[in-house]
Amino acid sequence: MKITSAILGLVAIALVYAISGSLYTVSEVEQAIVTQFGKPVGKPIVTAGLKIKIPFIQEVHPIDRRVLEWDGSPSDMPTKDKLYISVDLFARWRIVEPLQYFLRLRDERSAQSRLDDILGSETRNAVAKHELIEIIRTTKDRTPLRDTLLTDEERAQDIGALVPISKGRALVERQIFEAAAEKVRVFGIELLDIRFKRINYNESVRPKIYDRMISERRQIAERFLSEGNGEAARIRGNRVRDLNKIQSEAYRAVEEIRGVADATAANIYAKAYNTDLQTVEFYEFTRTLQAYKDIISGETTLVLSTDSDLFKFIRTMKAATPSETAPDGVLGTKRQDQ
């Protein structure tokens, strides 16, 4: 009796185990592949619910049917204008053909690795075909913000103008997406979208890029400084020219006034001293004495001809004798008749 109970118990346990091994569930976010001895049998299970399989022989492999994320690691690559940049991008994908996916990739780890290769390769190819400005910019007709202090001449020089683009980042992403979508479709994967997450200069060339940017800014600053210095030199030149003009006109006016005054004075003197012969002689005498005062000093030595007009009055003078000394002790002189 006891042996019979034990056998019945073992049979019941085996039956329960067999039933539990033959039943499985598929959730709403999954799809499943059933394999028998490692090979897929039947069609993929794409509907949710309770399912039956052969216990101990068949195995169920769940496959996610949700939108999955691919996040690549930053990679250095050159652009068309020979600038090395670090590109970081991400993508979204899902499994649309589970059987094809299972046969070629088996699991999500293999899928992520294959996406790394395909998306990284296509990104490198696209970046190498475009200049950096095409990868960075998004809008073609973007209007730059300019300083309101710029003059019309400076605005005409296109200072601060943006480099025109023909495609932009969105079209570059579209090119990568279209090229990569064809290659991942053979693995039963549908590529939904791809986007650049970050684009930065390579660490090794970043200082050179910054130095070039600083150099360009300095060139613009030097141009402003040179234009300012030229304008300042022009203003200073105009100031000196105007000042010289004013001084020359003032000097001319002074000389004209002085000439008119001298002419008037000479006319007055001429009228005063030309009244008779005695006034003429007196004028000659006073002018000669003035000439003596201007020419002769205490240490002056004169060599004159006896026929000189300047010697005319000197030779008529003689040294004063003590008896002729003036009361104040000053020696006097007197004229001698010729």
One Martini backbone bead per residue (centre of mass of N, CA, C, O) as a GRO file, in nm:
protein
  338
    1MET     BB    1   0.059   0.062  -0.021
    2LYS     BB    2   0.297   0.244   0.004
    3ILE     BB    3   0.408   0.202  -0.280
    4THR     BB    4   0.162   0.306  -0.434
    5SER     BB    5   0.168   0.595  -0.317
    6ALA     BB    6   0.449   0.669  -0.420
    7ILE     BB    7   0.393   0.631  -0.720
    8LEU     BB    8   0.160   0.832  -0.741
    9GLY     BB    9   0.326   1.076  -0.648
   10LEU     BB   10   0.536   1.070  -0.877
   11VAL     BB   11   0.334   1.096  -1.108
   12ALA     BB   12   0.217   1.366  -1.020
   13ILE     BB   13   0.478   1.528  -1.032
   14ALA     BB   14   0.544   1.468  -1.329
   15LEU     BB   15   0.283   1.589  -1.439
   16VAL     BB   16   0.321   1.874  -1.333
   17TYR     BB   17   0.594   1.923  -1.468
   18ALA     BB   18   0.496   1.878  -1.760
   19ILE     BB   19   0.281   2.095  -1.764
   20SER     BB   20   0.470   2.337  -1.686
   21GLY     BB   21   0.669   2.280  -1.936
   22SER     BB   22   0.424   2.329  -2.161
   23LEU     BB   23   0.390   2.611  -2.032
   24TYR     BB   24   0.352   2.953  -2.153
   25THR     BB   25   0.424   3.310  -2.162
   26VAL     BB   26   0.320   3.610  -2.340
   27SER     BB   27   0.373   3.928  -2.353
   28GLU     BB   28   0.307   4.245  -2.480
   29VAL     BB   29   0.645   4.304  -2.503
   30GLU     BB   30   0.657   4.026  -2.659
   31GLN     BB   31   0.842   3.774  -2.836
   32ALA     BB   32   0.870   3.433  -2.979
   33ILE     BB   33   1.101   3.150  -2.989
   34VAL     BB   34   1.090   2.813  -3.094
   35THR     BB   35   1.299   2.543  -2.995
   36GLN     BB   36   1.452   2.236  -3.136
   37PHE     BB   37   1.750   2.153  -3.073
   38GLY     BB   38   1.823   2.476  -3.157
   39LYS     BB   39   1.578   2.491  -3.357
   40PRO     BB   40   1.345   2.643  -3.522
   41VAL     BB   41   0.985   2.632  -3.470
   42GLY     BB   42   0.788   2.766  -3.647
   43LYS     BB   43   0.643   3.049  -3.567
   44PRO     BB   44   0.637   3.334  -3.436
   45ILE     BB   45   0.542   3.473  -3.132
   46VAL     BB   46   0.312   3.772  -3.127
   47THR     BB   47   0.113   3.683  -2.909
   48ALA     BB   48  -0.052   3.712  -2.628
   49GLY     BB   49  -0.022   3.452  -2.376
   50LEU     BB   50  -0.103   3.118  -2.353
   51LYS     BB   51   0.124   2.847  -2.411
   52ILE     BB   52   0.241   2.557  -2.604
   53LYS     BB   53   0.480   2.292  -2.540
   54ILE     BB   54   0.736   2.074  -2.550
   55PRO     BB   55   0.867   1.912  -2.313
   56PHE     BB   56   1.228   1.906  -2.294
   57ILE     BB   57   1.257   1.999  -2.611
   58GLN     BB   58   1.147   2.279  -2.592
   59GLU     BB   59   1.235   2.632  -2.639
   60VAL     BB   60   1.209   2.960  -2.508
   61HIS     BB   61   1.260   3.288  -2.683
   62PRO     BB   62   1.261   3.598  -2.587
   63ILE     BB   63   1.149   3.905  -2.754
   64ASP     BB   64   1.170   4.227  -2.793
   65ARG     BB   65   0.908   4.480  -2.906
   66ARG     BB   66   1.030   4.730  -2.834
   67VAL     BB   67   1.181   5.026  -2.808
   68LEU     BB   68   1.518   5.069  -2.857
   69GLU     BB   69   1.846   5.148  -2.737
   70TRP     BB   70   2.119   5.344  -2.884
   71ASP     BB   71   2.449   5.421  -2.734
   72GLY     BB   72   2.716   5.568  -2.832
   73SER     BB   73   3.040   5.626  -2.840
   74PRO     BB   74   3.274   5.840  -2.865
   75SER     BB   75   3.418   5.956  -3.185
   76ASP     BB   76   3.690   6.000  -3.387
   77MET     BB   77   3.676   6.231  -3.674
   78PRO     BB   78   3.699   6.348  -3.996
   79THR     BB   79   3.656   6.604  -4.202
   80LYS     BB   80   3.668   6.764  -4.501
   81ASP     BB   81   3.843   7.010  -4.348
   82LYS     BB   82   4.044   6.862  -4.144
   83LEU     BB   83   3.867   6.804  -3.876
   84TYR     BB   84   3.880   6.687  -3.555
   85ILE     BB   85   3.608   6.504  -3.415
   86SER     BB   86   3.363   6.443  -3.161
   87VAL     BB   87   3.118   6.184  -3.186
   88ASP     BB   88   2.779   6.173  -3.051
   89LEU     BB   89   2.528   5.914  -3.071
   90PHE     BB   90   2.183   5.810  -3.134
   91ALA     BB   91   1.929   5.540  -3.123
   92ARG     BB   92   1.633   5.379  -3.266
   93TRP     BB   93   1.491   5.041  -3.220
   94ARG     BB   94   1.353   4.730  -3.372
   95ILE     BB   95   1.186   4.418  -3.383
   96VAL     BB   96   1.031   4.268  -3.686
   97GLU     BB   97   1.216   3.990  -3.727
   98PRO     BB   98   1.268   3.743  -3.514
   99LEU     BB   99   1.390   3.511  -3.679
  100GLN     BB  100   1.619   3.667  -3.812
  101TYR     BB  101   1.738   3.770  -3.549
  102PHE     BB  102   1.797   3.491  -3.421
  103LEU     BB  103   1.982   3.369  -3.646
  104ARG     BB  104   2.200   3.618  -3.642
  105LEU     BB  105   2.209   3.728  -3.317
  106ARG     BB  106   2.007   3.612  -3.073
  107ASP     BB  107   2.085   3.890  -2.913
  108GLU     BB  108   2.123   4.209  -2.786
  109ARG     BB  109   2.429   4.223  -2.772
  110SER     BB  110   2.481   4.165  -3.073
  111ALA     BB  111   2.313   4.403  -3.177
  112GLN     BB  112   2.480   4.631  -3.048
  113SER     BB  113   2.745   4.559  -3.190
  114ARG     BB  114   2.641   4.591  -3.482
  115LEU     BB  115   2.553   4.886  -3.452
  116ASP     BB  116   2.827   4.999  -3.395
  117ASP     BB  117   2.948   4.934  -3.672
  118ILE     BB  118   2.739   5.061  -3.866
  119LEU     BB  119   2.696   5.349  -3.746
  120GLY     BB  120   2.994   5.426  -3.726
  121SER     BB  121   3.060   5.399  -4.030
  122GLU     BB  122   2.841   5.595  -4.145
  123THR     BB  123   2.929   5.840  -3.984
  124ARG     BB  124   3.216   5.861  -4.096
  125ASN     BB  125   3.136   5.897  -4.393
  126ALA     BB  126   2.960   6.154  -4.358
  127VAL     BB  127   3.170   6.338  -4.223
  128ALA     BB  128   3.389   6.316  -4.458
  129LYS     BB  129   3.176   6.468  -4.674
  130HIS     BB  130   3.175   6.708  -4.463
  131GLU     BB  131   3.165   6.993  -4.320
  132LEU     BB  132   3.140   7.128  -4.015
  133ILE     BB  133   2.910   7.335  -4.074
  134GLU     BB  134   2.707   7.111  -4.175
  135ILE     BB  135   2.693   6.960  -3.888
  136ILE     BB  136   2.604   7.208  -3.707
  137ARG     BB  137   2.406   7.326  -3.879
  138THR     BB  138   2.039   7.376  -3.964
  139THR     BB  139   2.013   7.657  -4.101
  140LYS     BB  140   2.033   7.844  -4.396
  141ASP     BB  141   1.865   8.141  -4.327
  142ARG     BB  142   2.033   8.268  -4.108
  143THR     BB  143   2.029   8.553  -3.897
  144PRO     BB  144   2.251   8.752  -3.769
  145LEU     BB  145   2.370   8.905  -3.493
  146ARG     BB  146   2.420   9.256  -3.461
  147ASP     BB  147   2.572   9.533  -3.397
  148THR     BB  148   2.435   9.853  -3.360
  149LEU     BB  149   2.727  10.014  -3.388
  150LEU     BB  150   2.745   9.963  -3.672
  151THR     BB  151   2.824  10.065  -3.966
  152ASP     BB  152   2.761  10.073  -4.297
  153GLU     BB  153   3.050   9.994  -4.379
  154GLU     BB  154   3.069   9.745  -4.190
  155ARG     BB  155   2.822   9.598  -4.306
  156ALA     BB  156   2.941   9.578  -4.601
  157GLN     BB  157   3.181   9.372  -4.490
  158ASP     BB  158   3.048   9.126  -4.336
  159ILE     BB  159   3.041   9.146  -4.036
  160GLY     BB  160   2.929   8.845  -3.894
  161ALA     BB  161   2.890   8.653  -4.110
  162LEU     BB  162   2.759   8.362  -4.235
  163VAL     BB  163   2.816   8.060  -4.343
  164PRO     BB  164   2.709   7.894  -4.595
  165ILE     BB  165   2.467   7.635  -4.656
  166SER     BB  166   2.327   7.321  -4.810
  167LYS     BB  167   2.223   7.129  -4.564
  168GLY     BB  168   2.290   7.012  -4.276
  169ARG     BB  169   2.226   6.815  -4.004
  170ALA     BB  170   1.962   6.674  -4.090
  171LEU     BB  171   2.072   6.553  -4.361
  172VAL     BB  172   2.303   6.394  -4.239
  173GLU     BB  173   2.123   6.213  -4.064
  174ARG     BB  174   1.960   6.099  -4.301
  175GLN     BB  175   2.197   5.959  -4.441
  176ILE     BB  176   2.270   5.769  -4.212
  177PHE     BB  177   1.994   5.633  -4.186
  178GLU     BB  178   1.962   5.517  -4.474
  179ALA     BB  179   2.226   5.349  -4.478
  180ALA     BB  180   2.172   5.181  -4.210
  181ALA     BB  181   1.886   5.058  -4.262
  182GLU     BB  182   1.974   4.858  -4.486
  183LYS     BB  183   2.180   4.689  -4.307
  184VAL     BB  184   1.975   4.609  -4.058
  185ARG     BB  185   1.741   4.455  -4.206
  186VAL     BB  186   1.883   4.164  -4.224
  187PHE     BB  187   1.835   4.137  -3.890
  188GLY     BB  188   1.532   4.235  -3.820
  189ILE     BB  189   1.576   4.553  -3.822
  190GLU     BB  190   1.441   4.871  -3.721
  191LEU     BB  191   1.521   5.191  -3.799
  192LEU     BB  192   1.395   5.492  -3.661
  193ASP     BB  193   1.648   5.667  -3.539
  194ILE     BB  194   1.890   5.950  -3.565
  195ARG     BB  195   2.129   6.131  -3.347
  196PHE     BB  196   2.297   6.398  -3.240
  197LYS     BB  197   2.441   6.468  -2.924
  198ARG     BB  198   2.760   6.532  -2.985
  199ILE     BB  199   2.992   6.801  -3.088
  200ASN     BB  200   3.350   6.797  -3.086
  201TYR     BB  201   3.655   6.865  -3.039
  202ASN     BB  202   3.944   6.747  -3.036
  203GLU     BB  203   4.172   6.744  -2.786
  204SER     BB  204   4.431   6.795  -2.968
  205VAL     BB  205   4.288   7.044  -3.151
  206ARG     BB  206   4.153   7.255  -2.965
  207PRO     BB  207   4.379   7.468  -2.918
  208LYS     BB  208   4.411   7.541  -3.221
  209ILE     BB  209   4.125   7.637  -3.266
  210TYR     BB  210   4.127   7.858  -3.052
  211ASP     BB  211   4.367   8.013  -3.171
  212ARG     BB  212   4.229   8.075  -3.440
  213MET     BB  213   3.992   8.230  -3.324
  214ILE     BB  214   4.165   8.444  -3.185
  215SER     BB  215   4.307   8.540  -3.442
  216GLU     BB  216   4.052   8.636  -3.589
  217ARG     BB  217   3.966   8.840  -3.375
  218ARG     BB  218   4.230   9.004  -3.391
  219GLN     BB  219   4.205   9.089  -3.683
  220ILE     BB  220   3.946   9.247  -3.644
  221ALA     BB  221   4.061   9.436  -3.427
  222GLU     BB  222   4.293   9.548  -3.599
  223ARG     BB  223   4.110   9.672  -3.810
  224PHE     BB  224   3.969   9.866  -3.622
  225LEU     BB  225   4.225  10.005  -3.522
  226SER     BB  226   4.329  10.104  -3.796
  227GLU     BB  227   4.080  10.268  -3.865
  228GLY     BB  228   4.094  10.446  -3.613
  229ASN     BB  229   4.381  10.557  -3.664
  230GLY     BB  230   4.319  10.680  -3.938
  231GLU     BB  231   4.097  10.872  -3.839
  232ALA     BB  232   4.274  11.017  -3.631
  233ALA     BB  233   4.487  11.119  -3.834
  234ARG     BB  234   4.288  11.283  -4.003
  235ILE     BB  235   4.196  11.469  -3.777
  236ARG     BB  236   4.475  11.578  -3.704
  237GLY     BB  237   4.543  11.688  -3.984
  238ASN     BB  238   4.304  11.886  -3.996
  239ARG     BB  239   4.385  12.043  -3.747
  240VAL     BB  240   4.663  12.139  -3.843
  241ARG     BB  241   4.566  12.273  -4.100
  242ASP     BB  242   4.369  12.472  -3.968
  243LEU     BB  243   4.578  12.601  -3.781
  244ASN     BB  244   4.770  12.701  -4.003
  245LYS     BB  245   4.561  12.869  -4.146
  246ILE     BB  246   4.497  13.060  -3.913
  247GLN     BB  247   4.787  13.158  -3.865
  248SER     BB  248   4.842  13.265  -4.151
  249GLU     BB  249   4.605  13.463  -4.157
  250ALA     BB  250   4.692  13.617  -3.906
  251TYR     BB  251   4.974  13.697  -4.006
  252ARG     BB  252   4.877  13.850  -4.253
  253ALA     BB  253   4.709  14.054  -4.101
  254VAL     BB  254   4.936  14.166  -3.928
  255GLU     BB  255   5.119  14.251  -4.162
  256GLU     BB  256   4.922  14.441  -4.290
  257ILE     BB  257   4.886  14.627  -4.046
  258ARG     BB  258   5.186  14.687  -4.013
  259GLY     BB  259   5.230  14.806  -4.293
  260VAL     BB  260   5.025  15.033  -4.267
  261ALA     BB  261   5.156  15.159  -4.017
  262ASP     BB  262   5.434  15.210  -4.134
  263ALA     BB  263   5.337  15.385  -4.365
  264THR     BB  264   5.203  15.596  -4.189
  265ALA     BB  265   5.452  15.669  -4.022
  266ALA     BB  266   5.632  15.747  -4.261
  267ASN     BB  267   5.450  15.970  -4.359
  268ILE     BB  268   5.462  16.138  -4.104
  269TYR     BB  269   5.767  16.169  -4.094
  270ALA     BB  270   5.797  16.295  -4.372
  271LYS     BB  271   5.624  16.543  -4.312
  272ALA     BB  272   5.787  16.638  -4.059
  273TYR     BB  273   6.097  16.630  -4.196
  274ASN     BB  274   6.008  16.796  -4.482
  275THR     BB  275   5.975  17.108  -4.428
  276ASP     BB  276   6.296  17.136  -4.393
  277LEU     BB  277   6.639  17.129  -4.361
  278GLN     BB  278   6.663  17.103  -4.049
  279THR     BB  279   6.477  16.850  -4.014
  280VAL     BB  280   6.650  16.668  -4.186
  281GLU     BB  281   6.909  16.684  -4.016
  282PHE     BB  282   6.780  16.591  -3.750
  283TYR     BB  283   6.693  16.313  -3.853
  284GLU     BB  284   6.972  16.211  -3.926
  285PHE     BB  285   7.090  16.238  -3.641
  286THR     BB  286   6.892  16.053  -3.482
  287ARG     BB  287   6.937  15.798  -3.657
  288THR     BB  288   7.236  15.774  -3.603
  289LEU     BB  289   7.222  15.745  -3.297
  290GLN     BB  290   7.053  15.486  -3.310
  291ALA     BB  291   7.267  15.326  -3.460
  292TYR     BB  292   7.484  15.345  -3.243
  293LYS     BB  293   7.321  15.197  -3.021
  294ASP     BB  294   7.286  14.927  -3.191
  295ILE     BB  295   7.604  14.879  -3.260
  296ILE     BB  296   7.733  15.000  -3.005
  297SER     BB  297   7.950  14.890  -2.753
  298GLY     BB  298   8.190  14.836  -2.514
  299GLU     BB  299   8.331  14.600  -2.730
  300THR     BB  300   8.342  14.770  -2.990
  301THR     BB  301   8.484  14.741  -3.324
  302LEU     BB  302   8.553  14.987  -3.572
  303VAL     BB  303   8.575  14.990  -3.937
  304LEU     BB  304   8.612  15.298  -4.104
  305SER     BB  305   8.548  15.524  -4.329
  306THR     BB  306   8.585  15.861  -4.392
  307ASP     BB  307   8.324  15.843  -4.601
  308SER     BB  308   8.132  15.766  -4.396
  309ASP     BB  309   7.825  15.830  -4.265
  310LEU     BB  310   7.879  15.720  -3.977
  311PHE     BB  311   8.149  15.904  -3.940
  312LYS     BB  312   8.048  16.197  -3.954
  313PHE     BB  313   7.986  16.248  -3.634
  314ILE     BB  314   8.239  16.134  -3.494
  315ARG     BB  315   8.462  16.332  -3.623
  316THR     BB  316   8.317  16.594  -3.464
  317MET     BB  317   8.433  16.467  -3.206
  318LYS     BB  318   8.546  16.517  -2.861
  319ALA     BB  319   8.705  16.508  -2.586
  320ALA     BB  320   8.656  16.591  -2.270
  321THR     BB  321   8.746  16.814  -2.046
  322PRO     BB  322   8.755  16.874  -1.715
  323SER     BB  323   8.618  17.160  -1.752
  324GLU     BB  324   8.375  17.008  -1.917
  325THR     BB  325   8.251  16.886  -1.687
  326ALA     BB  326   7.987  16.786  -1.564
  327PRO     BB  327   7.818  16.801  -1.271
  328ASP     BB  328   7.764  16.473  -1.281
  329GLY     BB  329   8.046  16.353  -1.420
  330VAL     BB  330   7.990  16.378  -1.726
  331LEU     BB  331   8.111  16.358  -2.021
  332GLY     BB  332   8.138  16.569  -2.277
  333THR     BB  333   8.036  16.702  -2.600
  334LYS     BB  334   8.159  16.855  -2.906
  335ARG     BB  335   8.142  17.036  -3.181
  336GLN     BB  336   8.311  17.069  -3.489
  337ASP     BB  337   8.429  17.246  -3.728
  338GLN     BB  338   8.517  17.198  -4.065
   0.00000   0.00000   0.00000
